[in-house]
């Protein structure tokens, strides 16, 4: 691995072990085996490195959904959503520390333009990818309206369940209950 990749790996490790706000540049240097000054050289600042690590790690987690749904689902958008929720519920426990670090990054965004810009870009990409996943089309074929509607709705479902799990791991519904709730939302009374 290059020194830049070592720094990212060290930052991801620190995110999980110490959290976003408690990780220092020295922690990252120690975890990565790189020199402290290399953080500035490769990323400009510790905050930029941490932002990159959070976004890259959550993107890697998102790839788990993408692979599972694209390799398994062949049916309707509802079937694809069911599989996405299933994979989400199965993977949240092992990703809890990463999700907590992501929430810490969100909390910093009102005070740091770099974090806000990186998260804004990450949100847009996640919405596009989730819409493409549910519709079973390439992401470059998803129009802005679908990203804003379907992509945002699926993204809200994912992040909402993550937030619920972080606060109370026993609060998640079953997949069947979640799907029934979605059906009731879009087709009340049926």
N, C-alpha and C positions, 0 to 999 in steps of 0.2 A: 504494500500500500504506500501511497505517497504521504508526505507529511500532512497535506491538507485533509486527506481521507482519514489519517490517524487522528487528527484534531476533531473531525466530525464524529468519529467513533468514540473518542474520549468524552466529547460533549454529550452524546446520547447516553453513555454509561452514567455520567454525572446527573443527567436529567432524571434518570430512573432512581439512582441511589440517593441523591441529595435534593432533587427538585430544582425548578428553574431559578427561583430567587435566592437560594442558598448556595448555588454553585459559583465558585470564584474562578478567575482565570488560572490561578495556581492549581486548583483542583483539576481543571481540564488538562493543563500541561502535564500534571502527574499521571492522570489516567491515560493520556495519549502517548506519553514518552517523548513528547516534543518540547522544544524550548518555549518558554513563556512569550518571548518576542515573536515567535512564529504565528501566534494568534493574530496580532496586528498586521503582519505581513500578508497572511492569506485571507483574512476576513475583515480587517479594518478595526474591529473591536470585539470584545467578548460577547457583547449583546448581539452583534451580527452573526457571530458563530452560533450562539444559542438559538437564535431565531431560525437559522438555517437547519440546525439539528432538529428542532421541534417539527418544522415543516417537512423535512426529509423523513423523519421517523413516522409521522402520521401518514405521509404519502405511502410509505412502505406498508403500513397497516392497511391502508385503503386498497393496496394491490392484492391483499388477501381476499377482500370481498370480490374484487374484479375477477380474479382467477376462479374462485369458487362458483360464482354465478355464470360466467362465460363458459366454463368447462362443464357445468352440470345442467343448467336450466335450458330448456328448449321451448318452453311454453309462453304463456301470456305475460304481460307486465305484472299482473298480480302474482303469478307464480315466481317471477323473478324477484319481486319485493319480498315475498315470503322467504326465499332462500337468502336474500341479503339480511333480513332480520334474524334468521336462524344463525348465520355466520357471525353477525354482530354480537348476538347474545352469547354465543359460544366463545368468542375471542375477547370480549371485554375483560373478564377476570384476569387473564394473563397480560393484558395491556393496561391495567389500571394505573400503574405508576407513570406510564407515558401519558395517559389521559390527564392525570393530575398536573403534570408538567405543562401540558398544553393549556389547561385552564389558567395556570400561573402566567403563561405568555399572554393570554387574552387579557388578564387583569392589568398587564403592563402597557397594553396598546393605547389607552387614552393619553399616556404620558410619553410615548416614544413613537415618533413618526416612522422610523424604520420598521419597528414591529408591526405597526398598523398597516403599512404598505405591504409587508410580506404576508400578513394574514389575509389582507384583502385579496391579494393575488391568489393565495392558497384557497380561499373560499370560492372564488370564481372558477378555478380549475376543478375543485371538488364537485361543485354543482354541475359543471359540464360533464364530467366523467360519470357521475351518478345518473344523470339523465340518460346518457348514452348507454350505460349499463342496463337500465330498466327497459329502454326501448330496443336494446340489442342492435345498436348502430355504432359506427365509428364516431368518436367524439367530435371530429371536425364537421360532422353532418348534423349537429344539434344546433338549432337556431337560437338566437338570444332570448326569444320569448319562452321557449321550452326550458332553457337554462334558468330563467327567472321564475318560472312556475314550477314545473316538475322537479328540476334540479334543486331548487331551494327547499321544496317540501321534503324531498328525500333527505337532503342534508340536515334539515331541522329534526327529522325523525332520528337520524343517527346521533347527532350531537345531543338531542334531548335525552335519549336513553343513556348516553355516556354520562351526562350530568346526573341523572337519577341514580345510576349505579355508583358513581363516586360518593354521593351523599349517603345512600342507603342501598348496599348491594342486594338486599332482599326485596327491593321495590319493583324490580322488573316484572312485567307480566310474562305469561307464557307466549310463545310465538302465536298460538291460536288466538289468545286474547288480544294481542296486538293487531292481528289481521282483522279480527272482528271489529275492533275499534276503528280501524281505517275504513272498513266497509260501512259502518254506521255513520262515519263522518261524511263520506261521499254519496251515500244512498240512504239517508235517514228514513226509517219506517219500512224498510224492505226486508 
